[in-house]
Amino acid sequence: MTPLPPKLAVNADRGCLKLSTNAIPPRDRYDWLREVICREYAHVDITSPSKAELSQDLSIYPWGRLQLSTIQSSAIALERLPREPHLNSQDAYFAVMLVSGDYRLEQNGREVSLQPGDMTLYDATRPHRIQCPGAFTKLILSIPRTVLRDRIAGIDACTALRIPGDRGVGFIAANFLRASAAQADALQAHELPHLSEQALDLLTLAVSSVRPARFNLSRSRAVSLNAIKTFIEQNLRDLDLDTRRISGYAGLSPRYINDLFAMEGTSLMRYVWQRRLEHCRKELLDPVYAGHRLSDIAFRWGFNDAAHFSRAFKQQFGCSPREFRRLEVQQQE
């Protein structure tokens, strides 16, 4: 297998990367490209739906809190499997804008087909399948999970939905992304990051425009929910983070707060425990914490009983923390 080349910075100020299969022998391109995608985006398997020679060019721009990529590729199919480790930096949602060609995405039991100009959103950490039966060009906007969750209630109900690119806010958002990518090399180093927040605002509006009706919150309710989530994230390690404390911070009744979380199919304290479990899961995946005891990880994230942590983890992820760590170690060997 041809070793993965180092990241090629074509603009040191921006840290832009340009990667291509052109210099890779055809027999090595699948392994090379899979390693690139696993490093820069998500762990996937790669196949080709055609007999044409695999080729792909990638331009990747750090963009404030986001990352913007332009990808030109031959026909390809990608599949992310349900149980495999991923980097903390890949805990993100990907917004895709199709520039040319055909693109199909499956996730969460939904399937969407895009036409040039259309956009869609998917969770990079969850199983998904992407099929592009011919040559295509697309833009990918990578948004950290916490950033988008804080902006859009019911975000997981918005994945694998078509955002039309020929009208309304979808048209505006898609063309803003297209223009930003086209001019990225021409912009001054300090200019490009300032555009990322505008892109995020437009994407938020575009995704919200296709969100199922049951998740349409008023602005005041959405602001309250986002503020509560931010407070929870900042205080997850505290053992005394409970309904009373959160209610006191927000100045809202526990019943009202639970009504806000009910719009996302959960409750206040269930959300708290899910976020704690998610942080524990990440540390179990992270080699930095390989020598830490399970109880140490649990107590660090607000659990005060190892048995309760083990039961809750198994209920959330389908296996005990010990079994989860063992399986992940085996997969990495």
C-alpha positions as CSV (number, residue, x, y, z in Angstrom):
1,M,0.0,0.0,0.0
2,T,1.3,3.5,-0.8
3,P,1.9,5.4,2.4
4,L,-0.4,8.4,3.0
5,P,1.5,11.5,2.1
6,P,1.8,14.3,4.6
7,K,-0.8,17.1,4.5
8,L,0.1,19.4,1.6
9,A,-0.3,23.0,2.8
10,V,-0.7,25.2,-0.3
11,N,-1.4,28.3,1.8
12,A,0.4,28.4,5.1
13,D,-1.7,31.3,6.4
14,R,-4.9,29.4,5.9
15,G,-3.6,25.9,6.4
16,C,-5.4,24.9,3.2
17,L,-4.8,21.3,2.0
18,K,-4.9,20.0,-1.6
19,L,-4.9,16.2,-2.0
20,S,-5.2,14.1,-5.1
21,T,-5.1,10.6,-6.3
22,N,-3.1,11.7,-9.4
23,A,0.2,10.8,-8.0
24,I,-1.0,7.4,-6.6
25,P,-0.8,4.2,-8.7
26,P,-4.3,3.0,-9.7
27,R,-4.0,-0.2,-7.7
28,D,-3.3,1.7,-4.5
29,R,-5.9,4.4,-4.8
30,Y,-8.7,2.8,-2.9
31,D,-6.5,2.2,0.2
32,W,-5.0,5.7,-0.1
33,L,-8.3,7.4,-0.5
34,R,-10.0,5.5,2.3
35,E,-7.1,6.5,4.6
36,V,-7.5,10.2,3.6
37,I,-11.3,10.1,4.1
38,C,-10.9,8.4,7.5
39,R,-8.3,11.0,8.6
40,E,-10.2,14.1,7.4
41,Y,-13.9,13.1,7.6
42,A,-15.1,9.8,8.9
43,H,-14.3,6.1,9.0
44,V,-15.9,4.5,5.9
45,D,-15.6,1.6,3.5
46,I,-15.1,2.6,-0.2
47,T,-16.4,0.8,-3.3
48,S,-16.8,1.9,-6.9
49,P,-20.1,1.4,-8.8
50,S,-18.4,1.7,-12.1
51,K,-15.4,0.1,-13.9
52,A,-13.8,3.5,-14.4
53,E,-10.5,4.3,-12.7
54,L,-10.9,5.9,-9.3
55,S,-9.8,9.5,-9.1
56,Q,-10.5,12.3,-6.6
57,D,-9.2,15.8,-5.8
58,L,-9.8,17.4,-2.5
59,S,-9.3,21.0,-1.3
60,I,-9.9,21.5,2.5
61,Y,-10.1,24.8,4.2
62,P,-10.2,25.4,8.0
63,W,-13.1,27.9,8.3
64,G,-13.4,29.4,11.8
65,R,-15.1,26.7,13.8
66,L,-16.0,24.9,10.6
67,Q,-14.2,23.2,7.7
68,L,-15.0,23.7,4.1
69,S,-14.1,21.1,1.4
70,T,-14.4,21.0,-2.3
71,I,-14.3,17.4,-3.7
72,Q,-14.2,16.4,-7.4
73,S,-14.4,12.6,-7.9
74,S,-15.2,9.7,-10.2
75,A,-18.0,7.4,-9.3
76,I,-17.9,6.2,-5.7
77,A,-19.9,4.6,-2.9
78,L,-19.1,5.2,0.8
79,E,-20.5,3.4,3.8
80,R,-19.9,4.1,7.5
81,L,-20.3,1.1,9.7
82,P,-22.2,1.2,13.0
83,R,-19.3,0.2,15.4
84,E,-16.0,1.8,14.7
85,P,-13.9,4.5,16.5
86,H,-13.7,8.0,15.3
87,L,-11.6,11.0,16.2
88,N,-13.1,13.6,18.6
89,S,-12.5,16.2,15.8
90,Q,-14.9,14.1,13.6
91,D,-17.8,14.5,16.1
92,A,-19.6,16.6,13.5
93,Y,-22.5,17.1,11.1
94,F,-21.7,17.4,7.4
95,A,-23.7,19.7,5.2
96,V,-23.3,18.7,1.5
97,M,-24.0,20.9,-1.5
98,L,-24.0,19.1,-4.8
99,V,-22.3,21.2,-7.5
100,S,-22.6,18.6,-10.4
101,G,-23.5,15.0,-10.9
102,D,-25.8,12.7,-8.9
103,Y,-25.7,12.1,-5.1
104,R,-27.8,9.8,-2.9
105,L,-27.6,9.6,0.9
106,E,-29.2,7.1,3.3
107,Q,-29.3,7.7,7.1
108,N,-31.8,7.1,9.9
109,G,-34.1,5.2,7.7
110,R,-34.4,8.1,5.2
111,E,-33.0,8.4,1.7
112,V,-32.4,11.6,-0.3
113,S,-31.4,12.2,-3.9
114,L,-29.8,15.5,-4.7
115,Q,-29.7,17.5,-8.0
116,P,-27.0,20.1,-8.6
117,G,-27.6,23.1,-6.2
118,D,-29.4,21.0,-3.6
119,M,-28.1,20.4,-0.1
120,T,-28.6,17.8,2.7
121,L,-27.2,17.1,6.1
122,Y,-25.9,14.0,7.8
123,D,-24.4,12.9,11.1
124,A,-20.8,11.8,10.4
125,T,-20.6,9.6,13.5
126,R,-23.7,7.5,12.7
127,P,-24.1,4.8,10.0
128,H,-24.8,6.1,6.6
129,R,-24.4,5.2,2.9
130,I,-23.5,7.5,0.1
131,Q,-23.7,6.6,-3.6
132,C,-22.5,8.7,-6.5
133,P,-22.9,6.6,-9.7
134,G,-21.0,8.9,-11.9
135,A,-18.4,11.8,-11.8
136,F,-19.5,14.5,-9.4
137,T,-18.4,17.7,-7.6
138,K,-19.6,18.5,-4.1
139,L,-18.9,20.9,-1.2
140,I,-18.8,19.6,2.4
141,L,-19.3,21.9,5.3
142,S,-18.2,20.2,8.6
143,I,-19.9,21.6,11.7
144,P,-19.0,20.4,15.2
145,R,-22.0,18.6,16.8
146,T,-22.3,21.0,19.8
147,V,-22.4,24.0,17.5
148,L,-25.3,22.8,15.4
149,R,-27.2,21.2,18.3
150,D,-27.1,24.5,20.0
151,R,-28.7,26.2,17.0
152,I,-31.3,23.7,15.8
153,A,-33.8,21.9,18.0
154,G,-34.6,18.4,16.6
155,I,-31.4,18.3,14.5
156,D,-31.4,14.5,14.2
157,A,-34.8,14.7,12.5
158,C,-33.3,16.9,9.9
159,T,-30.7,14.5,8.5
160,A,-31.1,13.0,5.0
161,L,-33.6,15.6,3.9
162,R,-33.4,17.5,0.7
163,I,-32.9,21.2,1.0
164,P,-33.9,22.6,-2.5
165,G,-31.2,24.7,-4.0
166,D,-33.4,26.4,-6.6
167,R,-35.5,28.6,-4.4
168,G,-35.8,30.3,-1.0
169,V,-33.2,30.2,1.7
170,G,-31.7,27.0,0.3
171,F,-30.8,28.8,-2.9
172,I,-29.1,31.6,-0.9
173,A,-27.2,29.2,1.4
174,A,-26.1,27.0,-1.5
175,N,-24.8,29.9,-3.5
176,F,-23.0,31.5,-0.5
177,L,-21.2,28.2,0.0
178,R,-20.4,27.9,-3.7
179,A,-19.1,31.5,-3.9
180,S,-17.0,31.0,-0.7
181,A,-15.4,27.9,-2.0
182,A,-14.7,29.4,-5.4
183,Q,-13.1,32.5,-3.9
184,A,-11.3,30.8,-1.0
185,D,-7.8,31.1,-2.5
186,A,-8.4,34.7,-3.6
187,L,-9.5,35.9,-0.1
188,Q,-7.1,37.4,2.4
189,A,-6.2,35.2,5.3
190,H,-8.2,37.2,7.7
191,E,-11.3,37.4,5.5
192,L,-12.3,33.8,5.0
193,P,-12.9,33.0,8.8
194,H,-15.3,35.9,9.0
195,L,-17.5,34.4,6.4
196,S,-17.9,31.1,8.3
197,E,-20.4,32.5,10.8
198,Q,-22.6,33.9,8.0
199,A,-22.5,30.5,6.3
200,L,-23.5,28.9,9.6
201,D,-26.4,31.4,9.9
202,L,-27.6,30.6,6.4
203,L,-27.3,26.9,6.9
204,T,-29.3,27.1,10.1
205,L,-32.1,28.8,8.3
206,A,-31.9,26.3,5.4
207,V,-32.0,23.2,7.6
208,S,-34.8,24.7,9.7
209,S,-36.8,25.3,6.6
210,V,-37.1,21.5,6.1
211,R,-37.4,20.4,9.7
212,P,-40.5,18.4,10.5
213,A,-43.3,20.6,11.8
214,R,-43.4,19.0,15.3
215,F,-40.0,20.6,16.0
216,N,-40.9,24.1,15.0
217,L,-40.2,26.1,18.2
218,S,-40.8,29.8,18.6
219,R,-37.6,31.8,18.7
220,S,-37.9,32.5,22.5
221,R,-38.4,28.7,23.2
222,A,-35.4,27.9,21.0
223,V,-33.2,30.5,22.7
224,S,-34.2,29.1,26.1
225,L,-33.5,25.5,25.0
226,N,-30.1,26.4,23.6
227,A,-29.1,28.4,26.7
228,I,-30.1,25.4,28.9
229,K,-28.1,23.0,26.8
230,T,-25.1,25.2,27.0
231,F,-25.4,25.4,30.8
232,I,-25.7,21.6,31.0
233,E,-22.6,21.1,28.8
234,Q,-20.6,23.4,31.0
235,N,-21.6,21.7,34.2
236,L,-21.8,18.0,33.3
237,R,-19.0,17.0,35.7
238,D,-20.9,18.5,38.7
239,L,-22.6,15.9,40.8
240,D,-25.3,18.4,41.9
241,L,-26.4,19.2,38.4
242,D,-30.1,18.3,38.8
243,T,-33.5,19.7,37.8
244,R,-33.6,22.2,40.6
245,R,-30.3,23.7,39.8
246,I,-31.0,23.9,36.0
247,S,-34.4,25.4,36.7
248,G,-32.9,28.0,39.0
249,Y,-30.3,29.0,36.4
250,A,-32.9,29.3,33.6
251,G,-35.5,31.0,35.7
252,L,-38.1,28.5,34.3
253,S,-40.3,25.9,35.8
254,P,-39.2,22.2,35.6
255,R,-42.4,21.4,33.8
256,Y,-41.7,24.1,31.1
257,I,-38.1,22.9,30.7
258,N,-39.3,19.3,30.3
259,D,-41.8,20.5,27.7
260,L,-38.9,22.0,25.7
261,F,-37.0,18.8,25.8
262,A,-40.1,16.8,24.9
263,M,-40.0,18.5,21.5
264,E,-36.8,16.5,20.9
265,G,-38.2,13.2,22.2
266,T,-36.5,13.3,25.6
267,S,-36.7,14.9,29.1
268,L,-34.3,17.2,30.9
269,M,-32.5,14.7,33.1
270,R,-32.5,12.0,30.4
271,Y,-30.7,14.5,28.2
272,V,-28.2,15.2,31.0
273,W,-27.4,11.5,31.4
274,Q,-27.2,11.0,27.6
275,R,-24.6,13.7,27.4
276,R,-22.6,12.3,30.3
277,L,-22.7,8.9,28.7
278,E,-21.6,10.3,25.4
279,H,-18.5,11.9,27.0
280,C,-17.7,8.6,28.7
281,R,-18.0,6.8,25.4
282,K,-15.6,9.3,23.8
283,E,-13.0,8.8,26.6
284,L,-13.3,5.0,26.2
285,L,-12.4,5.5,22.5
286,D,-9.6,7.9,23.2
287,P,-6.1,6.2,23.6
288,V,-5.2,9.0,26.0
289,Y,-7.5,7.4,28.6
290,A,-6.6,3.8,27.8
291,G,-5.0,3.3,31.3
292,H,-7.9,5.0,33.2
293,R,-10.2,2.8,35.2
294,L,-13.8,2.7,34.1
295,S,-14.9,4.1,37.4
296,D,-12.6,7.0,37.1
297,I,-14.1,7.9,33.7
298,A,-17.6,7.6,35.1
299,F,-17.0,9.7,38.2
300,R,-15.2,12.3,36.1
301,W,-18.5,12.8,34.2
302,G,-20.9,13.1,37.1
303,F,-21.7,9.5,37.9
304,N,-21.4,8.5,41.6
305,D,-22.1,4.8,41.3
306,A,-20.2,2.4,39.0
307,A,-23.0,-0.1,38.8
308,H,-25.5,2.5,37.8
309,F,-23.0,3.8,35.2
310,S,-22.6,0.3,33.7
311,R,-26.3,-0.3,33.5
312,A,-27.0,3.1,31.9
313,F,-24.1,2.6,29.4
314,K,-25.4,-0.8,28.3
315,Q,-28.9,0.6,27.9
316,Q,-27.6,3.4,25.8
317,F,-25.0,1.6,23.6
318,G,-26.0,-2.0,23.8
319,C,-23.0,-3.4,25.7
320,S,-21.2,-2.7,29.0
321,P,-18.4,-0.2,29.2
322,R,-15.9,-3.0,29.7
323,E,-17.2,-4.9,26.7
324,F,-17.3,-1.7,24.6
325,R,-13.6,-0.9,25.4
326,R,-12.6,-4.5,24.7
327,L,-14.3,-4.5,21.3
328,E,-12.8,-1.2,20.3
329,V,-9.3,-2.3,21.2
330,Q,-9.8,-5.5,19.1
331,Q,-11.0,-3.4,16.1
332,Q,-7.9,-1.2,16.3
333,E,-5.5,-4.2,16.3
